[in-house]
Amino acid sequence: MTINASDIDFESLRDDLMDHYGTAMGDFPMAVMDVVDVETASKSELVELADEAGIDIRRYLK
């Protein structure tokens, strides 16, 4: 299945990635760098970060 960038809700994906990496900040102070990466990530970088985090991008299809 091919997913086009226009089919992805990037706002929700960014919010969920912020939550994912933000929860790690309590135990791993270096996780703040991951949060900054999410805040400044391009759309393609968000997809890569989601993949690295094991998040199924299909959850964010519009």
N, C-alpha and C positions, 0 to 999 in steps of 0.2 A: 504494500500500500504506500503510495507516494503522498506525502503531506506537504502542502504548500504553506509558506509563511503566512499568507493571508488567511489561512484556516485556523491559525493558532491564536488563542487569547493570551497574549504576552503579558498583559497586566496581571492576570490571575497567576500565571506561571511565575512571574517575578515575585509576587506576594508570597507564594508558597515556598519558593526558594529562600526568600528572606527568613521565613519562619523556620525552614529546615536548618539553615546555617546559623540563624540567630539563637536557636536553642542550644547549640554546641558552645556558645560563648561562655556560659557559666562554668563549664568544665575545661574548656580549651581556649584560653585568651587569644590565641593566634587565629581562631575562627573569625575574629572581627575582620580579618583581611578577606575572608570568603564573602562576608556580608558586603563589604565595599565592592568586591568584584561583581556581585549580583546587582548592586545599585547602578553600576556604570556599564554593565554588559550590553552589548548589541543583541539583536534578536538571535543571530546565529550563535553567539556565545551563551545566551540563555539556554538554547537547545543543548549545547555541549555540557553545560553545568548540570542540567536536568539529567542527562544521560549518565554523567559521572556520579550523580547522587542516587541513581537507580529509580528516577521518577519517570513514569510512563507518559510521554508527551501526548499520547492520544487522549488523556484525561482533559486536555486543554483545547480540544477541537471545538470550534464554534458551531 
